[in-house]
């Protein structure tokens, strides 16, 4: 087990726009009222110059000229994420000829992710055009999303540290906040990202062991699975000085000098032999596996049988 991490994109939700007119900062008077002194040192924007405007996120609408919005379809996927993923797949295919690489993409259930126009776009671009898979995380389950469970908290700690140490604990805003977030992203080790994805099966195992619940979260050290002790840094080649991933080592180790102690991962893989595949795996995931597994392998036959059962249930 294990894996290699690659950073794809960090996108700020907004666009560069031209200022329609000069604008000025609000200045409060001693009596509590305020005004906007039109003096050079108080100027925020200059007419005609570009500035970055933060925008509300929508599924597909780019809003109006007066109130522009950030479209996930146009401003995120088409402009950033899809080109980045296409480039990564091409790079991986060149590095490993003969191996077919596919994207498995997950989103949460935010309202802007649920719009039918965006779903149709995802089906067209991911499934029909590229043969990839996209799916939603389970409802009200941020722990099932690696970014929510691990990546964002790791970045948040870095931003909070900079806010406390470099900004006197004052809240970061605007360009200063974006620069800090960007620095946190760029300094986040790929090894950390790989470890988060490699160890995510522990959360899946824990949820299954709790019959779909989250009782394990409330237990003492509930989210401590011992992943760090079981992950060994992976280097791309002999010349690499920074690890780009991890290798998962599951065998228990008890070093007399206590240099390494691995007692084994907390949660074992659940026994699913009494569950039918078609009852526990989404149809779009089964279709993805059906199209990408080797036909001669036993798993492909099991997937094909599960899809057949689903089709039978639909017909009856």
Secondary structure, DSSP 4 states (H G I P E B T S, - for coil): -EEE--------SEEEEE-SS-EE--EE-TTS-EE---SGGGEEE-TT-EEEEE--EESS--B-SSSB-EEIIIIIIIIIIHHHHHHHHHHHHHHSTTPPP--EEEE---GGGS-HHHHHHHIIIIIITT--EEEEPPTT-GGGSHIIIIIHHHHHHHHHHHHHHHSTTPPP-HHHHHHHHHHHHHHS-HHHHHHHHHTTHHHHHHHHHTTT--HHHHSTTTT---HHHHEEEE-SSTT--S--EEEE--S-EE-TTSS-EE---SSPPP--TTS-HHHHS-HHHHHHHHHHS-TTSHHHHHHHHHHHHHHHHHH-
